[in-house]
Amino acid sequence: MFLPNSRYAKVATVTTTTSAGATVVALKLRHLTPAGGQPHTVHAGDRLDLYAQARSGDATQFWHMADANTALDSRTLVERPGVTITLPET
């Protein structure tokens, strides 16, 4: 269902029935474990995929930074220059 390097690749699913009687499959809630890392001040034009590429050699691993900062939408982490985010250990 998801690519092997997706943050959702190993998340369990549940099957449920809606009030209209349709059967749907949904992902279970992912519990985020606290992540250590280095603080980083966001600059204009920063992108998590570029951080991930520089740190791990794989730009698709940007979601680790979203998880380390408990962001559901990773784009929000770099929207405002001057904020501090955590760059997790690789």
N, C-alpha and C positions, 0 to 999 in steps of 0.2 A: 504494500500500500504506500509506503514511504521509501525514499532512497536510504541506503544503509548509513549514510553520514548525516541524516536528518535528526533533529532533536526529538522527533516523534517515532523514530524507527523501532525502538524497543518498548514503547508505551503500550500497555495492555488495552484491550477494547472491551466494551460491554454492549450487549444487545438489549434493546428496550422497545417497548411499544408506545407510540404516541397516543394522545387522547382520541385521535381520529382513527386509530387502529393500524397505522402503518408501523412496520418494523424498521428500526434504524440502528445502525452501529455507530457508536461514539467512542472517543478516546477517554480513558480514565484520567483523572487529574494527575498531573506530574508534580511530584514533590521536589522542590529545589533544595539541595543541600547547601549550607553556607560555603562560599568559595573565598579562599584567600587570594590576594593578588596585590598589584601595585596601583596606587591612585594615579589617575591621568587627567589632566585638564583638557577639555575639549576645545579644539580650535575650529574656525570656520572651514568648511570643506572636509572635515574628518569623516571617515567612513569605517564602520566596523569590519567590513570585508577586507579592507586594506590593512587594518591592525592584525586581523587573523592571518593574512598572507605573510606579513612580516614576522609574526611570532611563531607560527606553526607550519608555514609553507602551504597552507590550504585555506583559501578564502572562504570556502563553504562552511568553515567552522566558526563563523562569526557568532552563531547562536550561543556559544559558550560565554561570550561577553554579555549577551542579553541575560542569560541565566545568572551569571555572577552579580548582575545588577537588578535582578528580579524584574526585568522588563518583558512584558508580553509582546510589545512591538519594538523591535530593536532600533528602529529608526528614531524613536523618541530620545534615545541616549545621546545622540549627536546633533540634535536639533538646535540647541542653544550653546554657542561658544561661551566658555568660562565655567561651565559646570564641571564637577569632578566625577568621574566614573571609575570603576575598578576594572583593571585589565587582569584577568585570571592568570594563574601560573599555567604554563603549557605542559 
